[in-house]
Every structure is written in C-alpha cells, then in structure tokens.
Amino acid sequence: MSRSSHSGDQSIPHTAALDIEIDTRRSRKDLDPDLMGIPPRSTPVPPPVFMPGMSPASSAPPAEATATPLPIRAASSGHHDEDAGAADSDIALPKLRLRIDDISHPGAAVFLSHYDAARDFEHCVRSVLRHLYYISPPVQKHLHQPPTRSVTLILRDMPGVAYTTGSDLDDDHKEIHFSLAYIAGVQPSARRHAEIMGVVTHELVHCYQWNARGSCPGGLIEGVADWVRLQCELAPPHWKRGEGTGDDGKWDAGYQRTAYFLDYLEQRFGKGTVRQLNEKLRVTKKYEAKGFWTELVGRPVENLWEDYREALKKEKDDGTRDGVDVKTCEQGAVPTATQA
C-alpha cells in the first residue's frame, strides 16, 4: 500500500498498490546443480516491451471473428491428455506473488473479477511444467527444469502487453510485467479470462524454458511459448493455422506461426518432441540450426518447414486433417470423422 504525509500542502496519492503473496510450494526435491546448465535469462531481452501472442486490444471484436480450432488429435485434445495425469504433488512449484501497482486502474478491476489469483496462477504454472517437463507417471528423469524459485506477476500501467525478466535479486526469481491498459481493453468481456490465462501462460514458459545460453533464435523461444499456450486450449480467435507459410514465410517467425509448426513436428515425430527440443536447448552451448535439428529429428529445419507447407497444402486440397472434415470444423460444428 502507498504511504503519504499529510503535513503541509502535500496531497494524498491518487493510486494505491496491492501486494499478494501466494505460497503454493510443495516440498521441493533437490536439483542437481551440475545438471542444470545456465538458467535461462529473460528470453529474449524485451526491445523494450516483449509481446506474447495475443488478441488485439480493440474496442470491439470483428463481427466475423470465430474461434480457430486447435490441431485435431485422434486420441486426445488439449490439456486433458495423458500429460495432465502427473500428480500435483509431483510438480514442484515456486513461490507465486501478485503485485498490482494501481488498484484504482480499470484494468485492476477487470483482472480481479476474471482471474482467480491463487487458483488460476497456480494452474498456469502446473500446465507449463506439465507440457515442458512432466509425463505420467511421474517426472521424465532426463529432463531438467531450471531452478526458478519465485514468479511475481506485476500488473502496471505500461505500453504493450507483457514481458518477462529476472528480478533484481537474481535470475532464479522471475518477474512477469503485464499491462493494466491491455487487460482493460480486452473485448468482448467473455474473452477476458481466457486471454489473461493465455498471456500469463505464455510468459510463464519464459520463466522455465531453456535457450542455448542465449544463442537460440528468438522466434523459436516465442514459438515454444505459444505452443504451450496452444496445448492449453488458450489460442485466441485470430490465430490461424498455416498463416505465414507462403513463399516468404519463415519457420522461426515466432509466436503462433512457429507454434503451429512445432505442433506439426510433435504430431509427426511423436509426443515429447517439443520437450526434447527444450532439453536440447539446455545442453547446447551455441545454437547452430543444421546440427541442432538433424540431431533432434534427423532432418534440417528448412526441409521440415517445406514438409509442413506441403502437408498444409494437401490438407487444404483434401479438405481433411487426421480424418476430420476441416471445413466443417472451422465453421464451428462438432467435427466428424470422414468416411474412408
């Protein structure tokens, strides 16, 4: 809370701050420092504000806006797959803190009325850790999460949307800075909870992912973050699978474009491919694309990108994806399997 002097002609400040500390930690298992490599720094350093994939902060949504279906899976969907089977007690949580710099800001009221600070924040952390490090049961032993000790979500009036960085204390303590103005502008109101969850989830990935000691392409870092958001069924309405895959498209354009490419690789090479990619970024001292991708999946990334473009073209020509009528699904109907 703010403090002020009432002597002389000093006025009472027009803003007040709120600090909430949520201690959701379980007993943490000791992490072997010899296995940890270098913990990820802010990823990448925001220039100056680092934006996650998000819904446009417009005063009203486009009239024709409709939700984009997630990639269709035959055996599972979204965050209800077998990864979610990891017991909560198996997942070591950091200390979670919430700080609202101005509780009188309209964005603060929107946030507090649409986001359960204790339950939703913890849920976002668990979702990120499940998709990056955990299988059922219990922990994938050869994966090593960084020693993030605390995450502070700071809501303040600032331009842009959000960014993540290490705290002044040390880089094991993370800060997510989230714009109150952006939160206040999310429309329609029915989208507010999902959008807040989506942005927080994206930023939490940056608290836990590896980046080849800072040598990894920023687009890949952003793509992994939006890939996790995609798996959590938090894709905004404007995300389109296949967007940006034209002749001038690049696999490392970042955000949802790279996220859908990573999802293609996950389906092609098997569940856990993105986890293995993240783990390889932990042990890689200097990222070099050809060697990195060939060792990971056996093909250069440029070839994989062309394979992805060809797969998208075939889906468009056939009108189906994984045995499901894509056109019907994209019109908002319940997808039904096509007949052989």
Phi and psi in degrees as a GROMACS rama.xvg file:
@    title "Ramachandran Plot"
@    xaxis  label "Phi"
@    yaxis  label "Psi"
@TYPE xy
-87.4485  153.134  SER-2
-124.593  148.468  ARG-3
-147.724  157.605  SER-4
-91.6619  140.911  SER-5
-102.567  12.9275  HIS-6
-87.7597  155.562  SER-7
63.5378  -144.412  GLY-8
-102.991  18.2499  ASP-9
-68.2826  136.615  GLN-10
-98.2699  158.393  SER-11
-74.5677  134.022  ILE-12
-57.9816  149.698  PRO-13
-87.5709  -4.44924  HIS-14
-123.16  154.145  THR-15
-135.7  147.335  ALA-16
-107.889  152.07  ALA-17
-127.035  128.765  LEU-18
-119.682  128.191  ASP-19
-128.67  131.816  ILE-20
-112.743  125.997  GLU-21
-113.708  107.334  ILE-22
-95.0361  98.2012  ASP-23
-109.458  17.6817  THR-24
-70.6038  141.735  ARG-25
-99.3917  179.376  ARG-26
-66.7749  119.834  SER-27
-85.4256  137.179  ARG-28
-78.1532  143.073  LYS-29
-60.9714  134.915  ASP-30
-98.1548  134.079  LEU-31
-76.057  110.235  ASP-32
-62.68  -24.5424  PRO-33
-70.702  -20.0016  ASP-34
-96.2335  -9.15045  LEU-35
-80.8457  -21.2991  MET-36
66.9393  -154.509  GLY-37
-96.7629  122.561  ILE-38
-57.9019  147.066  PRO-39
-65.9513  139.037  PRO-40
-85.7366  -171.595  ARG-41
-60.5172  142.329  SER-42
-133.333  99.8628  THR-43
-85.4172  -179.457  PRO-44
-62.0014  123.381  VAL-45
-62.1943  141.302  PRO-46
-116.612  68.7275  PRO-47
-88.1633  -17.4616  PRO-48
-114.319  128.639  VAL-49
-106.73  117.028  PHE-50
-102.454  131.415  MET-51
-80.7004  169.648  PRO-52
-62.9373  133.054  GLY-53
-153.6  168.46  MET-54
-83.3766  141.588  SER-55
-59.5487  138.961  PRO-56
-84.835  68.3179  ALA-57
-96.7032  163.685  SER-58
-72.1588  -24.1094  SER-59
-152.554  147.972  ALA-60
-75.0105  152.989  PRO-61
-57.7221  142.597  PRO-62
-61.1631  -32.573  ALA-63
-92.1082  5.0268  GLU-64
-62.9722  129.456  ALA-65
-134.772  153.632  THR-66
-65.987  136.776  ALA-67
-85.8632  126.479  THR-68
-66.0043  145.762  PRO-69
-72.4032  160.968  LEU-70
-52.7901  135.824  PRO-71
-85.6319  129.236  ILE-72
-118.225  138.727  ARG-73
-71.8983  -36.0389  ALA-74
-98.3373  -21.6754  ALA-75
-156.44  172.517  SER-76
-148.335  132.702  SER-77
57.5744  -148.984  GLY-78
-81.2311  6.97884  HIS-79
-95.4348  17.1174  HIS-80
-80.3156  -172.345  ASP-81
-66.1567  -19.7556  GLU-82
-60.9165  -31.7327  ASP-83
-71.227  -5.05687  ALA-84
-77.5782  -11.0694  GLY-85
-61.0833  128.413  ALA-86
-63.2564  142.087  ALA-87
-56.6224  -34.0452  ASP-88
-67.578  -18.4567  SER-89
-80.4339  -15.6162  ASP-90
-100.824  115.468  ILE-91
-81.1235  121.311  ALA-92
-99.4634  149.991  LEU-93
-82.3447  175.882  PRO-94
-75.0332  133.066  LYS-95
-110.474  132.951  LEU-96
-128.876  147.947  ARG-97
-123.967  131.43  LEU-98
-131.315  123.834  ARG-99
-110.724  113.231  ILE-100
-71.6343  -24.9598  ASP-101
-144.46  98.2206  ASP-102
-74.1076  -9.9994  ILE-103
-87.3685  -7.32834  SER-104
-69.7343  140.231  HIS-105
-55.7991  -32.1256  PRO-106
-65.3032  -29.1285  GLY-107
-66.6054  -42.1296  ALA-108
-65.0552  -40.5751  ALA-109
-61.9728  -46.6184  VAL-110
-60.5349  -51.1654  PHE-111
-67.8141  -24.6889  LEU-112
-89.916  -12.2764  SER-113
-121.187  -3.70997  HIS-114
-137.642  118.634  TYR-115
-80.3596  104.812  ASP-116
-56.0497  -39.4335  ALA-117
-79.1908  -53.9642  ALA-118
-71.1506  -47.8516  ARG-119
-70.1164  -39.3309  ASP-120
-62.7754  -46.5184  PHE-121
-62.908  -41.1237  GLU-122
-60.8037  -42.1385  HIS-123
-61.8561  -43.4725  CYS-124
-62.2335  -46.332  VAL-125
-61.3356  -40.8997  ARG-126
-62.5708  -44.0957  SER-127
-61.686  -46.8075  VAL-128
-66.4104  -37.0383  LEU-129
-61.0053  -45.9843  ARG-130
-75.1615  -24.8495  HIS-131
-95.5236  -27.7241  LEU-132
-136.307  -19.7393  TYR-133
-112.288  145.051  TYR-134
-126.855  179.088  ILE-135
-121.514  125.935  SER-136
-95.9892  174.795  PRO-137
-98.5807  -77.4712  PRO-138
-105.483  137.098  VAL-139
-71.62  108.431  GLN-140
-61.1901  -31.3119  LYS-141
-88.3118  7.12535  HIS-142
-102.786  140.569  LEU-143
-130.017  110.479  HIS-144
-81.1026  148.688  GLN-145
-68.5155  158.892  PRO-146
-82.8416  54.2498  PRO-147
-67.7385  120.986  THR-148
-97.0042  -29.0227  ARG-149
-154.647  153.241  SER-150
-131.693  124.554  VAL-151
-110.874  120.66  THR-152
-91.4182  115.352  LEU-153
-111.185  116.523  ILE-154
-98.8719  120.869  LEU-155
-148.927  162.005  ARG-156
-79.6436  111.162  ASP-157
-154.534  160.091  MET-158
-73.0992  166.871  PRO-159
78.6952  -152.606  GLY-160
-120.749  -67.3591  VAL-161
-162.075  157.632  ALA-162
-154.499  162.172  TYR-163
-124.117  141.768  THR-164
-152.849  167.566  THR-165
-77.0911  154.227  GLY-166
-79.9088  170.959  SER-167
-66.1581  -24.0897  ASP-168
-66.7961  -60.1613  LEU-169
-170.797  171.041  ASP-170
-76.6803  -7.09758  ASP-171
-76.9803  -11.5291  ASP-172
-108.093  115.503  HIS-173
-101.002  151.481  LYS-174
-126.437  130.487  GLU-175
-108.48  116.687  ILE-176
-98.9587  124.128  HIS-177
-126.986  130.271  PHE-178
-75.1481  122.905  SER-179
-65.0379  -35.5313  LEU-180
-64.3993  -39.7647  ALA-181
-65.0693  -45.1334  TYR-182
-57.9796  -43.4539  ILE-183
-64.1818  -26.9907  ALA-184
-91.6668  -1.21549  GLY-185
-68.7169  124.285  VAL-186
-135.677  150.84  GLN-187
-71.2183  169.382  PRO-188
-60.9778  -27.7609  SER-189
-65.575  -18.3677  ALA-190
-89.4852  -8.45946  ARG-191
-63.3239  -46.7624  ARG-192
-62.0121  -48.411  HIS-193
-63.5222  -37.6658  ALA-194
-69.3038  -42.2666  GLU-195
-62.5888  -45.3638  ILE-196
-59.0998  -42.4982  MET-197
-65.1035  -45.9252  GLY-198
-65.3485  -44.192  VAL-199
-63.6591  -41.413  VAL-200
-61.4466  -46.7097  THR-201
-55.6377  -47.9651  HIS-202
-69.2054  -33.8256  GLU-203
-63.881  -31.6879  LEU-204
-58.292  -39.0027  VAL-205
-67.0784  -17.5183  HIS-206
-80.7649  -14.7391  CYS-207
-129.866  -4.91358  TYR-208
-92.8712  163.193  GLN-209
-101.65  158.28  TRP-210
-141.799  29.3055  ASN-211
52.7575  46.2536  ALA-212
55.3059  37.4212  ARG-213
84.9663  2.52851  GLY-214
-95.8665  -5.85627  SER-215
-74.3871  145.136  CYS-216
-57.8061  136.82  PRO-217
-59.3088  -33.3049  GLY-218
-64.0824  -33.5198  GLY-219
-70.4624  -40.9277  LEU-220
-57.851  -47.4209  ILE-221
-68.1155  -35.1507  GLU-222
-65.1331  -40.6156  GLY-223
-62.2752  -41.6142  VAL-224
-62.617  -42.9703  ALA-225
-76.1412  -24.8212  ASP-226
-63.2619  -42.628  TRP-227
-63.0968  -43.4644  VAL-228
-58.889  -39.3803  ARG-229
-63.0258  -44.7703  LEU-230
-64.5241  -26.8476  GLN-231
-85.7257  8.09352  CYS-232
59.621  41.4049  GLU-233
-119.734  23.7331  LEU-234
-67.8928  129.701  ALA-235
-68.9712  163.406  PRO-236
-60.8981  -27.6812  PRO-237
-83.1442  -7.00886  HIS-238
-69.5755  132.933  TRP-239
-128.862  121.305  LYS-240
-64.0444  129.358  ARG-241
93.9011  -10.9764  GLY-242
-64.5434  136.973  GLU-243
80.9535  18.9815  GLY-244
-107.839  18.2455  THR-245
-70.0585  -170.461  GLY-246
-59.5543  -30.7622  ASP-247
-97.0279  7.46911  ASP-248
-75.4178  151.21  GLY-249
-127.916  143.205  LYS-250
-65.2523  -30.1338  TRP-251
-102.256  31.3409  ASP-252
-64.9641  -20.2605  ALA-253
93.6219  174.308  GLY-254
53.3344  -139.374  TYR-255
-66.7162  -28.3089  GLN-256
-62.4142  -47.048  ARG-257
-71.6947  -31.5594  THR-258
-61.1234  -44.6463  ALA-259
-67.803  -32.9306  TYR-260
-64.8259  -44.1445  PHE-261
-63.3915  -34.9105  LEU-262
-66.6207  -37.082  ASP-263
-60.4948  -44.5405  TYR-264
-64.4593  -38.0278  LEU-265
-62.5007  -39.9836  GLU-266
-74.0444  -35.7198  GLN-267
-74.6427  -44.3884  ARG-268
-101.861  -3.2545  PHE-269
108.556  154.596  GLY-270
-59.8517  133.638  LYS-271
103.848  -3.43396  GLY-272
-62.0815  -43.7592  THR-273
-70.1994  -33.7662  VAL-274
-59.7916  -44.2401  ARG-275
-66.7612  -35.8016  GLN-276
-60.5191  -46.6936  LEU-277
-61.7844  -42.1339  ASN-278
-65.4205  -37.1477  GLU-279
-65.8969  -32.7633  LYS-280
-67.3993  -22.6619  LEU-281
-69.7857  -43.2639  ARG-282
-91.4533  -10.1275  VAL-283
-81.4198  122.456  THR-284
-80.3698  -37.5884  LYS-285
-140.633  118.42  LYS-286
-70.4462  125.336  TYR-287
-131.109  118.58  GLU-288
-55.8915  -48.9744  ALA-289
-61.0631  -51.8035  LYS-290
-66.5918  -38.9638  GLY-291
-60.5906  -52.749  PHE-292
-75.0277  -34.9405  TRP-293
-64.5165  -40.7147  THR-294
-69.4441  -32.3794  GLU-295
-75.2281  -50.7967  LEU-296
-130.445  2.09452  VAL-297
89.9746  3.40581  GLY-298
-143.011  147.856  ARG-299
-63.5667  149.621  PRO-300
-65.467  -30.3326  VAL-301
-63.0546  -39.301  GLU-302
-67.6078  -38.688  ASN-303
-63.686  -39.016  LEU-304
-63.4748  -41.926  TRP-305
-66.0658  -38.3872  GLU-306
-60.3678  -41.9282  ASP-307
-63.4743  -43.7275  TYR-308
-62.6838  -40.6694  ARG-309
-65.7605  -38.7738  GLU-310
-63.3589  -41.1268  ALA-311
-64.1653  -41.3042  LEU-312
-63.3793  -42.0282  LYS-313
-65.0931  -40.7575  LYS-314
-60.5381  -42.2091  GLU-315
-65.4213  -41.6129  LYS-316
-67.8992  -40.8101  ASP-317
-80.9678  -25.5015  ASP-318
76.9459  12.4839  GLY-319
-135  159.079  THR-320
-142.619  120.172  ARG-321
54.8485  38.7503  ASP-322
80.132  11.5771  GLY-323
-118.243  139.596  VAL-324
-70.4515  106.756  ASP-325
-67.4446  -40.8112  VAL-326
-62.1042  -42.9853  LYS-327
-62.9808  -42.7485  THR-328
-64.1031  -41.9721  CYS-329
-70.9585  -16.6474  GLU-330
-85.2573  1.17136  GLN-331
96.4245  0.723735  GLY-332
-83.2654  163.39  ALA-333
-67.9638  124.832  VAL-334
-65.6288  139.739  PRO-335
-125.539  142.539  THR-336
-67.4607  139.243  ALA-337
-79.4239  154.542  THR-338
-80.7899  141.236  GLN-339
